[in-house]
Amino acid sequence: MKYALGPVLYYWPNSEIEAFYQQAMSSSADIIYLGESVCTKRREMKVADWLALAQEIAKSGKQVVISTLALLQAPSELNELKRYVENGEFLIEANDLGTVNMAADRSLPFVAGHALNCYNAYTLRLLHKQGMMRWCMPVELSRDWLVNLLQQCDELGFRQGFEVEVLSYGHLPLAYSARCFTARSENRGKDECETCCIKYPQGRIVNSQENQQVFVLNGIQTMSGYCYNLGNELASMQGVVDIVRLSPQGVETLAMLDSFRANEQGTLPLTLTDNAECNGYWRRVAGLELVQ
């Protein structure tokens, strides 16, 4: 299996982004995703900055993929998207069907991100015909669902035409909205947000009335309250999953990446924490559950 660092989903200052990727270049990751995939108002890093960083990382021997927005809402965003798609050097992760169409029109291969919500073999076959060469499974699906879906792809005759990637670590993006939850939490409108999400480098925690951490707010994203961790499920991924994705929570994620690699055969299990980490979706139980 290969290991990937997903795009940074939180809003970090430019200096922190660059510091993180300087360390990521010497990490054990095989693939590094870059780019703003959450909110177009997050402009610490502009298109030229992301592409320059991509070129620098590519020199370290890693595969670089440019991630794109999951929610496009303005013509200016389409113009930026066109610059990413037509970069001429790096693979694109499409998180919106508009990106898929733009890549397909140019006969460019792409990664189908988990935000596309592809749940069946017929949808995957359509995306494959349009140029999909890798599919990142929707975050709420189980191993059983994945195995069954891939069997259907095999029956339709295109299973060997794409790689399978699973988001296996980090707070899961569960939903997207045109509204900004972080701005609302500060009694701001979205248009007057002043990108206040930069004050919350790991999102804003939402507790239930029972004081359970049920969600993390990250701009327009509603994320899982617990950190998803499939570090002890890697043996069950053998022969099913090609790429294991870790979503950066901070520089400590690079150490977690090494722990994943060390436990690929299940010989060095990770110590997981109740009420902080979960693996329920993979095990086909409630998402917040942790099956040890």
PyMOL commands that set and color helices and strands:
alter all, ss='L'
color gray80, all
select helices_A, chain A and resi 14-24+47-58+75-85+97-105+114-116+121-130+143-155+159-161+181-185+190-192+196-199+234-237+252-262
alter helices_A, ss='H'
color red, helices_A
select strands_A, chain A and resi 2-5+31-34+63-67+91-94+110-112+132-136+163-170+173-176+204-207+213-218+221-224+227-229+243-246+277-278
alter strands_A, ss='S'
color yellow, strands_A
deselect
rebuild
show_as cartoon
